[in-house]
Amino acid sequence: MHDGSRHFAELPETCSWDEFHTHIAQLPGVTITEYVTDNVTEMWLDFSFRSHAFTVNNQYGDFLLFVGDPACPDDILTGVVEHCEALLSVRRT
């Protein structure tokens, strides 16, 4: 991305923003650093996990996941994605 971050996943927005926020917070080792929403069109969720900074934004019906360090190891990214998919797969239509 232009800011140097890495867009590493795009998942269907099949739950509310608050449910997504709560679910991310349940990943062992996660610290939520910021959660901002206008309660109408979008949300931004920032968190740290295993010494890496992450951001989630929703656009066009998807949750977009970014990591600040483009060299973040794949096993960390996979852990985040699999945790998110555990919530979203239950909600898929």
Backbone as XML, in Angstrom:
<?xml version="1.0"?>
<chain id="A" units="angstrom">
  <residue number="1" name="MET">
    <atom name="N" x="0.839" y="-1.167" z="0.000"/>
    <atom name="CA" x="0.000" y="0.000" z="0.000"/>
    <atom name="C" x="0.897" y="1.249" z="0.000"/>
  </residue>
  <residue number="2" name="HIS">
    <atom name="N" x="0.311" y="2.394" z="-0.271"/>
    <atom name="CA" x="1.076" y="3.647" z="-0.332"/>
    <atom name="C" x="1.771" y="3.985" z="0.991"/>
  </residue>
  <residue number="3" name="ASP">
    <atom name="N" x="1.181" y="3.568" z="2.102"/>
    <atom name="CA" x="1.782" y="3.878" z="3.406"/>
    <atom name="C" x="2.794" y="2.830" z="3.850"/>
  </residue>
  <residue number="4" name="GLY">
    <atom name="N" x="3.061" y="1.843" z="3.000"/>
    <atom name="CA" x="4.028" y="0.801" z="3.320"/>
    <atom name="C" x="3.409" y="-0.432" z="3.959"/>
  </residue>
  <residue number="5" name="SER">
    <atom name="N" x="2.131" y="-0.370" z="4.295"/>
    <atom name="CA" x="1.477" y="-1.534" z="4.896"/>
    <atom name="C" x="1.156" y="-2.578" z="3.829"/>
  </residue>
  <residue number="6" name="ARG">
    <atom name="N" x="0.746" y="-3.739" z="4.293"/>
    <atom name="CA" x="0.438" y="-4.855" z="3.388"/>
    <atom name="C" x="-1.027" y="-5.253" z="3.537"/>
  </residue>
  <residue number="7" name="HIS">
    <atom name="N" x="-1.774" y="-5.227" z="2.452"/>
    <atom name="CA" x="-3.154" y="-5.720" z="2.426"/>
    <atom name="C" x="-3.050" y="-7.227" z="2.243"/>
  </residue>
  <residue number="8" name="PHE">
    <atom name="N" x="-3.425" y="-7.993" z="3.286"/>
    <atom name="CA" x="-3.186" y="-9.431" z="3.217"/>
    <atom name="C" x="-4.443" y="-10.281" z="3.188"/>
  </residue>
  <residue number="9" name="ALA">
    <atom name="N" x="-5.616" y="-9.689" z="3.408"/>
    <atom name="CA" x="-6.831" y="-10.501" z="3.357"/>
    <atom name="C" x="-8.049" y="-9.633" z="3.129"/>
  </residue>
  <residue number="10" name="GLU">
    <atom name="N" x="-9.042" y="-10.246" z="2.527"/>
    <atom name="CA" x="-10.338" y="-9.624" z="2.285"/>
    <atom name="C" x="-11.379" y="-10.694" z="2.602"/>
  </residue>
  <residue number="11" name="LEU">
    <atom name="N" x="-12.210" y="-10.426" z="3.611"/>
    <atom name="CA" x="-13.174" y="-11.407" z="4.077"/>
    <atom name="C" x="-14.575" y="-10.817" z="4.021"/>
  </residue>
  <residue number="12" name="PRO">
    <atom name="N" x="-15.596" y="-11.634" z="3.777"/>
    <atom name="CA" x="-16.952" y="-11.105" z="3.650"/>
    <atom name="C" x="-17.455" y="-10.501" z="4.969"/>
  </residue>
  <residue number="13" name="GLU">
    <atom name="N" x="-18.096" y="-9.376" z="4.860"/>
    <atom name="CA" x="-18.645" y="-8.687" z="6.031"/>
    <atom name="C" x="-20.010" y="-9.306" z="6.360"/>
  </residue>
  <residue number="14" name="THR">
    <atom name="N" x="-19.961" y="-10.441" z="7.048"/>
    <atom name="CA" x="-21.182" y="-11.191" z="7.329"/>
    <atom name="C" x="-21.596" y="-11.122" z="8.798"/>
  </residue>
  <residue number="15" name="CYS">
    <atom name="N" x="-21.042" y="-10.163" z="9.526"/>
    <atom name="CA" x="-21.426" y="-9.942" z="10.915"/>
    <atom name="C" x="-21.350" y="-8.443" z="11.176"/>
  </residue>
  <residue number="16" name="SER">
    <atom name="N" x="-21.847" y="-8.036" z="12.319"/>
    <atom name="CA" x="-21.779" y="-6.610" z="12.661"/>
    <atom name="C" x="-20.350" y="-6.219" z="13.005"/>
  </residue>
  <residue number="17" name="TRP">
    <atom name="N" x="-20.096" y="-4.927" z="12.947"/>
    <atom name="CA" x="-18.758" y="-4.413" z="13.284"/>
    <atom name="C" x="-18.431" y="-4.712" z="14.732"/>
  </residue>
  <residue number="18" name="ASP">
    <atom name="N" x="-19.429" y="-4.568" z="15.617"/>
    <atom name="CA" x="-19.186" y="-4.836" z="17.040"/>
    <atom name="C" x="-18.880" y="-6.313" z="17.284"/>
  </residue>
  <residue number="19" name="GLU">
    <atom name="N" x="-19.555" y="-7.212" z="16.572"/>
    <atom name="CA" x="-19.253" y="-8.643" z="16.698"/>
    <atom name="C" x="-17.826" y="-8.925" z="16.236"/>
  </residue>
  <residue number="20" name="PHE">
    <atom name="N" x="-17.424" y="-8.302" z="15.135"/>
    <atom name="CA" x="-16.074" y="-8.496" z="14.612"/>
    <atom name="C" x="-15.050" y="-7.992" z="15.618"/>
  </residue>
  <residue number="21" name="HIS">
    <atom name="N" x="-15.290" y="-6.807" z="16.167"/>
    <atom name="CA" x="-14.413" y="-6.208" z="17.179"/>
    <atom name="C" x="-14.273" y="-7.137" z="18.388"/>
  </residue>
  <residue number="22" name="THR">
    <atom name="N" x="-15.389" y="-7.633" z="18.887"/>
    <atom name="CA" x="-15.380" y="-8.530" z="20.044"/>
    <atom name="C" x="-14.624" y="-9.819" z="19.728"/>
  </residue>
  <residue number="23" name="HIS">
    <atom name="N" x="-14.822" y="-10.345" z="18.537"/>
    <atom name="CA" x="-14.167" y="-11.596" z="18.147"/>
    <atom name="C" x="-12.648" y="-11.416" z="18.032"/>
  </residue>
  <residue number="24" name="ILE">
    <atom name="N" x="-12.209" y="-10.342" z="17.406"/>
    <atom name="CA" x="-10.759" y="-10.074" z="17.302"/>
    <atom name="C" x="-10.144" y="-9.978" z="18.694"/>
  </residue>
  <residue number="25" name="ALA">
    <atom name="N" x="-10.844" y="-9.310" z="19.603"/>
    <atom name="CA" x="-10.326" y="-9.127" z="20.965"/>
    <atom name="C" x="-10.144" y="-10.454" z="21.694"/>
  </residue>
  <residue number="26" name="GLN">
    <atom name="N" x="-10.818" y="-11.506" z="21.243"/>
    <atom name="CA" x="-10.718" y="-12.818" z="21.880"/>
    <atom name="C" x="-9.541" y="-13.651" z="21.375"/>
  </residue>
  <residue number="27" name="LEU">
    <atom name="N" x="-8.836" y="-13.179" z="20.365"/>
    <atom name="CA" x="-7.648" y="-13.893" z="19.887"/>
    <atom name="C" x="-6.550" y="-13.733" z="20.933"/>
  </residue>
  <residue number="28" name="PRO">
    <atom name="N" x="-6.073" y="-14.829" z="21.524"/>
    <atom name="CA" x="-5.051" y="-14.717" z="22.566"/>
    <atom name="C" x="-3.836" y="-13.920" z="22.084"/>
  </residue>
  <residue number="29" name="GLY">
    <atom name="N" x="-3.475" y="-12.913" z="22.862"/>
    <atom name="CA" x="-2.331" y="-12.080" z="22.537"/>
    <atom name="C" x="-2.681" y="-10.783" z="21.836"/>
  </residue>
  <residue number="30" name="VAL">
    <atom name="N" x="-3.945" y="-10.589" z="21.481"/>
    <atom name="CA" x="-4.368" y="-9.358" z="20.801"/>
    <atom name="C" x="-4.588" y="-8.247" z="21.814"/>
  </residue>
  <residue number="31" name="THR">
    <atom name="N" x="-4.159" y="-7.045" z="21.432"/>
    <atom name="CA" x="-4.476" y="-5.829" z="22.168"/>
    <atom name="C" x="-5.144" y="-4.873" z="21.200"/>
  </residue>
  <residue number="32" name="ILE">
    <atom name="N" x="-6.378" y="-4.491" z="21.495"/>
    <atom name="CA" x="-7.079" y="-3.511" z="20.664"/>
    <atom name="C" x="-6.485" y="-2.148" z="20.978"/>
  </residue>
  <residue number="33" name="THR">
    <atom name="N" x="-6.053" y="-1.439" z="19.953"/>
    <atom name="CA" x="-5.452" y="-0.126" z="20.161"/>
    <atom name="C" x="-6.377" y="1.016" z="19.769"/>
  </residue>
  <residue number="34" name="GLU">
    <atom name="N" x="-7.327" y="0.747" z="18.870"/>
    <atom name="CA" x="-8.302" y="1.771" z="18.510"/>
    <atom name="C" x="-9.464" y="1.127" z="17.756"/>
  </residue>
  <residue number="35" name="TYR">
    <atom name="N" x="-10.657" y="1.657" z="18.013"/>
    <atom name="CA" x="-11.854" y="1.204" z="17.316"/>
    <atom name="C" x="-12.701" y="2.438" z="17.059"/>
  </residue>
  <residue number="36" name="VAL">
    <atom name="N" x="-12.853" y="2.782" z="15.800"/>
    <atom name="CA" x="-13.571" y="3.989" z="15.411"/>
    <atom name="C" x="-14.641" y="3.618" z="14.400"/>
  </residue>
  <residue number="37" name="THR">
    <atom name="N" x="-15.847" y="4.123" z="14.607"/>
    <atom name="CA" x="-16.915" y="3.894" z="13.646"/>
    <atom name="C" x="-17.844" y="5.098" z="13.637"/>
  </residue>
  <residue number="38" name="ASP">
    <atom name="N" x="-18.441" y="5.336" z="12.490"/>
    <atom name="CA" x="-19.460" y="6.385" z="12.411"/>
    <atom name="C" x="-20.846" y="5.786" z="12.649"/>
  </residue>
  <residue number="39" name="ASN">
    <atom name="N" x="-20.902" y="4.464" z="12.904"/>
    <atom name="CA" x="-22.141" y="3.722" z="13.143"/>
    <atom name="C" x="-23.111" y="3.765" z="11.968"/>
  </residue>
  <residue number="40" name="VAL">
    <atom name="N" x="-22.609" y="4.140" z="10.793"/>
    <atom name="CA" x="-23.460" y="4.200" z="9.609"/>
    <atom name="C" x="-22.810" y="3.472" z="8.433"/>
  </residue>
  <residue number="41" name="THR">
    <atom name="N" x="-21.608" y="3.906" z="8.048"/>
    <atom name="CA" x="-21.035" y="3.389" z="6.811"/>
    <atom name="C" x="-19.750" y="2.581" z="6.968"/>
  </residue>
  <residue number="42" name="GLU">
    <atom name="N" x="-18.954" y="2.861" z="8.002"/>
    <atom name="CA" x="-17.693" y="2.133" z="8.077"/>
    <atom name="C" x="-17.108" y="2.122" z="9.473"/>
  </residue>
  <residue number="43" name="MET">
    <atom name="N" x="-16.115" y="1.243" z="9.643"/>
    <atom name="CA" x="-15.362" y="1.161" z="10.891"/>
    <atom name="C" x="-13.889" y="0.968" z="10.584"/>
  </residue>
  <residue number="44" name="TRP">
    <atom name="N" x="-13.064" y="1.392" z="11.545"/>
    <atom name="CA" x="-11.631" y="1.144" z="11.523"/>
    <atom name="C" x="-11.292" y="0.489" z="12.849"/>
  </residue>
  <residue number="45" name="LEU">
    <atom name="N" x="-10.580" y="-0.615" z="12.798"/>
    <atom name="CA" x="-10.166" y="-1.338" z="13.989"/>
    <atom name="C" x="-8.658" y="-1.545" z="13.917"/>
  </residue>
  <residue number="46" name="ASP">
    <atom name="N" x="-7.953" y="-1.055" z="14.909"/>
    <atom name="CA" x="-6.503" y="-1.241" z="14.993"/>
    <atom name="C" x="-6.203" y="-2.150" z="16.177"/>
  </residue>
  <residue number="47" name="PHE">
    <atom name="N" x="-5.274" y="-3.077" z="15.981"/>
    <atom name="CA" x="-4.880" y="-3.962" z="17.067"/>
    <atom name="C" x="-3.441" y="-4.416" z="16.868"/>
  </residue>
  <residue number="48" name="SER">
    <atom name="N" x="-2.846" y="-4.886" z="17.943"/>
    <atom name="CA" x="-1.510" y="-5.469" z="17.846"/>
    <atom name="C" x="-1.621" y="-6.954" z="18.177"/>
  </residue>
  <residue number="49" name="PHE">
    <atom name="N" x="-0.764" y="-7.722" z="17.529"/>
    <atom name="CA" x="-0.736" y="-9.169" z="17.722"/>
    <atom name="C" x="0.667" y="-9.657" z="17.417"/>
  </residue>
  <residue number="50" name="ARG">
    <atom name="N" x="1.256" y="-10.321" z="18.390"/>
    <atom name="CA" x="2.607" y="-10.860" z="18.249"/>
    <atom name="C" x="3.588" y="-9.814" z="17.710"/>
  </residue>
  <residue number="51" name="SER">
    <atom name="N" x="3.536" y="-8.638" z="18.334"/>
    <atom name="CA" x="4.450" y="-7.514" z="18.050"/>
    <atom name="C" x="4.259" y="-6.881" z="16.677"/>
  </residue>
  <residue number="52" name="HIS">
    <atom name="N" x="3.096" y="-7.056" z="16.078"/>
    <atom name="CA" x="2.796" y="-6.446" z="14.781"/>
    <atom name="C" x="1.512" y="-5.636" z="14.877"/>
  </residue>
  <residue number="53" name="ALA">
    <atom name="N" x="1.462" y="-4.540" z="14.139"/>
    <atom name="CA" x="0.297" y="-3.652" z="14.116"/>
    <atom name="C" x="-0.604" y="-4.003" z="12.942"/>
  </residue>
  <residue number="54" name="PHE">
    <atom name="N" x="-1.889" y="-4.128" z="13.223"/>
    <atom name="CA" x="-2.889" y="-4.494" z="12.215"/>
    <atom name="C" x="-3.992" y="-3.439" z="12.161"/>
  </residue>
  <residue number="55" name="THR">
    <atom name="N" x="-4.627" y="-3.348" z="10.997"/>
    <atom name="CA" x="-5.779" y="-2.486" z="10.797"/>
    <atom name="C" x="-6.824" y="-3.250" z="10.005"/>
  </residue>
  <residue number="56" name="VAL">
    <atom name="N" x="-8.088" y="-3.075" z="10.393"/>
    <atom name="CA" x="-9.202" y="-3.643" z="9.645"/>
    <atom name="C" x="-10.145" y="-2.499" z="9.288"/>
  </residue>
  <residue number="57" name="ASN">
    <atom name="N" x="-10.584" y="-2.474" z="8.048"/>
    <atom name="CA" x="-11.556" y="-1.495" z="7.569"/>
    <atom name="C" x="-12.591" y="-2.266" z="6.768"/>
  </residue>
  <residue number="58" name="ASN">
    <atom name="N" x="-13.799" y="-1.768" z="6.737"/>
    <atom name="CA" x="-14.815" y="-2.423" z="5.919"/>
    <atom name="C" x="-15.164" y="-1.534" z="4.730"/>
  </residue>
  <residue number="59" name="GLN">
    <atom name="N" x="-15.190" y="-2.143" z="3.571"/>
    <atom name="CA" x="-15.548" y="-1.443" z="2.333"/>
    <atom name="C" x="-16.233" y="-2.415" z="1.404"/>
  </residue>
  <residue number="60" name="TYR">
    <atom name="N" x="-17.290" y="-1.953" z="0.758"/>
    <atom name="CA" x="-17.960" y="-2.717" z="-0.293"/>
    <atom name="C" x="-18.387" y="-4.116" z="0.152"/>
  </residue>
  <residue number="61" name="GLY">
    <atom name="N" x="-18.780" y="-4.250" z="1.439"/>
    <atom name="CA" x="-19.266" y="-5.533" z="1.928"/>
    <atom name="C" x="-18.191" y="-6.506" z="2.359"/>
  </residue>
  <residue number="62" name="ASP">
    <atom name="N" x="-16.969" y="-6.043" z="2.507"/>
    <atom name="CA" x="-15.863" y="-6.900" z="2.940"/>
    <atom name="C" x="-15.098" y="-6.247" z="4.083"/>
  </residue>
  <residue number="63" name="PHE">
    <atom name="N" x="-14.476" y="-7.083" z="4.905"/>
    <atom name="CA" x="-13.498" y="-6.622" z="5.881"/>
    <atom name="C" x="-12.132" y="-6.713" z="5.202"/>
  </residue>
  <residue number="64" name="LEU">
    <atom name="N" x="-11.404" y="-5.610" z="5.143"/>
    <atom name="CA" x="-10.065" y="-5.569" z="4.556"/>
    <atom name="C" x="-9.055" y="-5.563" z="5.691"/>
  </residue>
  <residue number="65" name="LEU">
    <atom name="N" x="-8.109" y="-6.480" z="5.660"/>
    <atom name="CA" x="-7.115" y="-6.613" z="6.718"/>
    <atom name="C" x="-5.742" y="-6.186" z="6.210"/>
  </residue>
  <residue number="66" name="PHE">
    <atom name="N" x="-5.080" y="-5.359" z="7.021"/>
    <atom name="CA" x="-3.766" y="-4.826" z="6.699"/>
    <atom name="C" x="-2.817" y="-5.066" z="7.867"/>
  </residue>
  <residue number="67" name="VAL">
    <atom name="N" x="-1.545" y="-5.225" z="7.560"/>
    <atom name="CA" x="-0.512" y="-5.305" z="8.578"/>
    <atom name="C" x="0.512" y="-4.209" z="8.272"/>
  </residue>
  <residue number="68" name="GLY">
    <atom name="N" x="0.977" y="-3.535" z="9.325"/>
    <atom name="CA" x="1.903" y="-2.419" z="9.139"/>
    <atom name="C" x="3.233" y="-2.824" z="8.542"/>
  </residue>
  <residue number="69" name="ASP">
    <atom name="N" x="3.729" y="-3.986" z="8.932"/>
    <atom name="CA" x="5.027" y="-4.484" z="8.447"/>
    <atom name="C" x="4.787" y="-5.455" z="7.297"/>
  </residue>
  <residue number="70" name="PRO">
    <atom name="N" x="5.120" y="-5.062" z="6.062"/>
    <atom name="CA" x="4.877" y="-5.952" z="4.930"/>
    <atom name="C" x="5.656" y="-7.260" z="5.002"/>
  </residue>
  <residue number="71" name="ALA">
    <atom name="N" x="6.681" y="-7.323" z="5.852"/>
    <atom name="CA" x="7.462" y="-8.552" z="6.003"/>
    <atom name="C" x="6.964" y="-9.414" z="7.168"/>
  </residue>
  <residue number="72" name="CYS">
    <atom name="N" x="5.808" y="-9.111" z="7.695"/>
    <atom name="CA" x="5.233" y="-9.898" z="8.796"/>
    <atom name="C" x="5.171" y="-11.369" z="8.365"/>
  </residue>
  <residue number="73" name="PRO">
    <atom name="N" x="5.623" y="-12.277" z="9.217"/>
    <atom name="CA" x="5.627" y="-13.695" z="8.851"/>
    <atom name="C" x="4.225" y="-14.225" z="8.513"/>
  </residue>
  <residue number="74" name="ASP">
    <atom name="N" x="4.187" y="-15.095" z="7.537"/>
    <atom name="CA" x="2.920" y="-15.655" z="7.072"/>
    <atom name="C" x="2.165" y="-16.412" z="8.158"/>
  </residue>
  <residue number="75" name="ASP">
    <atom name="N" x="2.863" y="-17.042" z="9.090"/>
    <atom name="CA" x="2.152" y="-17.792" z="10.130"/>
    <atom name="C" x="1.349" y="-16.862" z="11.029"/>
  </residue>
  <residue number="76" name="ILE">
    <atom name="N" x="1.816" y="-15.645" z="11.233"/>
    <atom name="CA" x="1.067" y="-14.660" z="12.027"/>
    <atom name="C" x="-0.164" y="-14.217" z="11.248"/>
  </residue>
  <residue number="77" name="LEU">
    <atom name="N" x="0.006" y="-13.925" z="9.966"/>
    <atom name="CA" x="-1.124" y="-13.510" z="9.129"/>
    <atom name="C" x="-2.165" y="-14.619" z="9.042"/>
  </residue>
  <residue number="78" name="THR">
    <atom name="N" x="-1.709" y="-15.840" z="8.882"/>
    <atom name="CA" x="-2.615" y="-16.983" z="8.813"/>
    <atom name="C" x="-3.401" y="-17.126" z="10.109"/>
  </residue>
  <residue number="79" name="GLY">
    <atom name="N" x="-2.754" y="-16.915" z="11.231"/>
    <atom name="CA" x="-3.435" y="-16.992" z="12.525"/>
    <atom name="C" x="-4.556" y="-15.980" z="12.643"/>
  </residue>
  <residue number="80" name="VAL">
    <atom name="N" x="-4.316" y="-14.758" z="12.171"/>
    <atom name="CA" x="-5.346" y="-13.718" z="12.200"/>
    <atom name="C" x="-6.497" y="-14.086" z="11.273"/>
  </residue>
  <residue number="81" name="VAL">
    <atom name="N" x="-6.178" y="-14.491" z="10.058"/>
    <atom name="CA" x="-7.219" y="-14.830" z="9.078"/>
    <atom name="C" x="-8.053" y="-16.009" z="9.568"/>
  </residue>
  <residue number="82" name="GLU">
    <atom name="N" x="-7.420" y="-17.050" z="10.050"/>
    <atom name="CA" x="-8.170" y="-18.224" z="10.514"/>
    <atom name="C" x="-9.078" y="-17.882" z="11.685"/>
  </residue>
  <residue number="83" name="HIS">
    <atom name="N" x="-8.608" y="-17.012" z="12.574"/>
    <atom name="CA" x="-9.444" y="-16.587" z="13.695"/>
    <atom name="C" x="-10.674" y="-15.835" z="13.178"/>
  </residue>
  <residue number="84" name="CYS">
    <atom name="N" x="-10.486" y="-14.946" z="12.222"/>
    <atom name="CA" x="-11.608" y="-14.198" z="11.645"/>
    <atom name="C" x="-12.563" y="-15.124" z="10.904"/>
  </residue>
  <residue number="85" name="GLU">
    <atom name="N" x="-12.027" y="-16.048" z="10.150"/>
    <atom name="CA" x="-12.868" y="-16.974" z="9.381"/>
    <atom name="C" x="-13.736" y="-17.837" z="10.287"/>
  </residue>
  <residue number="86" name="ALA">
    <atom name="N" x="-13.271" y="-18.123" z="11.497"/>
    <atom name="CA" x="-14.068" y="-18.920" z="12.426"/>
    <atom name="C" x="-15.385" y="-18.219" z="12.761"/>
  </residue>
  <residue number="87" name="LEU">
    <atom name="N" x="-15.371" y="-16.912" z="12.837"/>
    <atom name="CA" x="-16.611" y="-16.150" z="13.065"/>
    <atom name="C" x="-17.397" y="-16.002" z="11.772"/>
  </residue>
  <residue number="88" name="LEU">
    <atom name="N" x="-16.738" y="-15.599" z="10.717"/>
    <atom name="CA" x="-17.432" y="-15.253" z="9.484"/>
    <atom name="C" x="-17.996" y="-16.467" z="8.750"/>
  </residue>
  <residue number="89" name="SER">
    <atom name="N" x="-17.344" y="-17.619" z="8.852"/>
    <atom name="CA" x="-17.850" y="-18.801" z="8.154"/>
    <atom name="C" x="-19.187" y="-19.255" z="8.730"/>
  </residue>
  <residue number="90" name="VAL">
    <atom name="N" x="-19.393" y="-19.017" z="9.998"/>
    <atom name="CA" x="-20.657" y="-19.359" z="10.642"/>
    <atom name="C" x="-21.769" y="-18.468" z="10.102"/>
  </residue>
  <residue number="91" name="ARG">
    <atom name="N" x="-21.432" y="-17.266" z="9.678"/>
    <atom name="CA" x="-22.403" y="-16.270" z="9.274"/>
    <atom name="C" x="-22.618" y="-16.193" z="7.760"/>
  </residue>
  <residue number="92" name="ARG">
    <atom name="N" x="-21.868" y="-16.955" z="6.990"/>
    <atom name="CA" x="-22.002" y="-16.857" z="5.523"/>
    <atom name="C" x="-23.377" y="-17.283" z="5.084"/>
  </residue>
  <residue number="93" name="THR">
    <atom name="N" x="-23.860" y="-16.614" z="4.039"/>
    <atom name="CA" x="-25.192" y="-16.925" z="3.522"/>
    <atom name="C" x="-25.087" y="-17.735" z="2.247"/>
  </residue>
</chain>
